[in-house]
Each structure stands twice: as C-alpha cells, then as structure tokens.
Amino acid sequence: MIQAEGVAAVTDTDFDAEVLGADRPVLVEFTADWCGPCRQLAPVLSAVAREEAGRLKVLQIDADTNPETVVRYGVLSMPTLMVFDGGEPVKSMVGARPKRRLLQELEDVLG
C-alpha cells in the first residue's frame, strides 16, 4: 500500500473500531499498490490529515488485502474516498483530486 505520511492504515479487523466508532468524521482512502492515482493522492491526504487533525481523522485501507471492507462498501475503483460520520458513510468520491478541491468537497461534512 502507498502509505501517506501521517495517515494511519486500517484493516478489515479494526475498521469498525477505528472508523465506525470514531468520535469525529473519518476520511478513508481505499487504495492499492498498483494504483497510480493513489500515489498522486498520498501527499494530498498527508496535508489534509495534518491541517484538519482536530476535525477529521484520515485513514487508508489496502483494497487488495482487506476484501471484506471493500465488498461491504461496494468499492469498485481506486482510489475511492469515503467519509464516515456517526458510524455511517455520508460521502463517496472516486479518483485523485488536488487538496483544494478535496477540502471543498469535505466542507459540507466538516461544516
């Protein structure tokens, strides 16, 4: 998995505790080693995780080694970004995007 600096990884095993049980909104990137756009997105996720640390938890999950979560949320493309709030998926975005656009898309969740 292409690990974004400052962004923790989750697995099928700890997804529910780390994401669904979180005390604030969570942005999860479904990623894979072979995904070129995922590499482009890594520095963006690092910056968002750093800048929004108090309001947003940012995590990554390797789609190839965690198939249960991928199937559970119907993820078909990499990267898929899903926002969870209160234990529920509230937003889904597919594809890499610049930081400014990602933050704009997150505003309705972050307020």
N, C-alpha and C positions, 0 to 999 in steps of 0.2 A: 504494500500500500504506500502511496505517496503521502508521507506524513507532513502535514503543515505544521510549522513551528508554533508551539504554544497551543496546539489543538490536540486534545486527548482522543484516543481511539476507544470505541466501544465494540462489543461483540454481541452475538445472539444471547449469550449468557447474562450479560449485565445491562442490556439495552433497557429493559423495563425499569430497573432501579435508577439508572443514570439519566434516562430521557423522560420516561413517563412519570417518574417520581420527583422530577426536578422542581425546585421552588421558584423557577423563573422560566421564560421561554427558552427553548433549545433549538438551535440550528444544527441539523445533521446532514453531513455530506455523505452520500453513498458513492464510493469511489472504487477504483481498481488500478492495479499496477500498469496495465496496458492502455490506460485512458489518457490520451494526450491533453484534452481539455482539463482533466483533473490536475495535471501538472501546472497548467496555467492558472488554475484557481487557487492553488496552495498558498501563494503569498497574499492573495486577497483574503482568504479565510484567516490567516495569521493576523493580518491587520485588523480585521473586524473583531476577532476574538480579543485582541489587545484593547481596542478602542471602546468596545461595548461590554467589557468584562463585568460590570455591575448590573447590566440589564439583560444580557444574553449569554447563554452557555453555548459554545461551539464545539461540536464533536464530529468525528469521522467514523465511518464503518466500512470495512472492506467487503464489497459485494461478493467477491469470489469465495471468501472463507466464512461468510455469515449468511448462507442462503435462506434461513428461516425468516429473518427480518426483511430481506429483500422481497420474498414472496408475500409476506404478511402485509406489506405496504404497496405491493404492485409496482415495484421499481423495475423499469424496462431499459432505461438509458443511463449512461454515466457521463458526467456527474448529474445526479439528482440531488437537489437541496430540499429538505423538508423542514418545516418549522412546526414544533410541537409546543402546545401551551395547555397547561392543566391536564396533561396526560393524553391529549388528543392532537392529531395532525390538523393544522389550521391553514397551511400554505405549502404548495409544492412548486418548485421551479426546476427546469431541466436546462443544462448547459452552463458553460462558464460565462461569467459576466464581470465587468470591472467593478471595483469596490463601490464607487459612487452609485452605480445602478443597483447593486445588491442592497446597499443601505436604504435607498429609496423604496425598494420592494419590501423591506423589513419594517418600514415606518408604521404601517397600519397595525403591525403586531406589537411593536415596541412603544408606539404612542409617543 
